[in-house]
C-alpha cells in the first residue's frame, strides 16, 4: 500500500469517497480505460453522476502520461555510432 498525499490526491467521486489515486489504481489493476469500465470496477460515478467529467479527466491524463516520450534536453549529446 502506498502513502498518498491527500493535498495533491484530489477527490473525484464524493458519493463514494474515491480520490484520483483510487481511479488510477482501478485503471492499473483492472485495465479500465473508459468511464463505463471504471464505474463497473470501482463504483465511481454510479451515485449522483456529477463526477463523470472528473473521472474522464483522470482517464485522459493517464493516457497522456502513458504516451509521453521524453525529448532530449538542450544539453543532450548525440550518440556516436
N, C-alpha and C positions, 0 to 999 in steps of 0.2 A: 504494500500500500504506500502510495506516495503522499507526501505532505504538500498541499496546495495552498498558496497564499490567497486568502479569501478577499483581499483587496483588489487583486487582479483577476480572480476567477469569478466572472460575472454570473449573476443569477439569470438563468434563461427561462425556466418554467417555474413560475411562482406557485402554481397549484400543487405541484409535487416536490417543490424544493430542489430542483435539479439545476446544477450550475454548468457552465461551459465545459469543465473537466469531465462531468458525468456524460455529456453528449459525446465528447471526443472518445471517452472510454467505450461507449456503446459502438461507436463507429469502428474503433480498433478491434474490439473483442468479437463483434458480430458481423463486421463487414458492411455495416449500414452506410449508405451513401446518398439516401434520399429521405425526405421528410417522412413519408409514409413508413419506411423501414425503421427509422428512429422512433417513431411513435409506437410501433409494434414491439421493438426491442426494449425501450426504456420507459414507455408510458408518457414521456414528454409530449406535450401538445394535445393530449387527449382530454384535458379538462375544459377550460374556457376557450381554448384555441388562440388566445391573444399572443402566444409566444411563437407562433409559426414563423414569423419573419426573423426572430432572433435565432431560432433553430436553423433556418436556411442560411443565415449569415455565418454560423459556425461551420456548416457543410461547405459553403463557398470558400471560407478561409482555409479550411483543411485541404480542399482541392488545390488552392493556390500554393499552399506550403508543400504539398506533395509534388507539384510540378516545378518548384523553384530550382533553378540551376544557378550555381554560383558562377559569377562572372569574374574574370581576372581583375585584380586591382591595378592601379596605375604603376605600382612598384613591381608587378609580376614580370619575371623574365621569361622569354620564350624557351621552350625545351629545345635543346640541341640534339640533333639526331645523328 
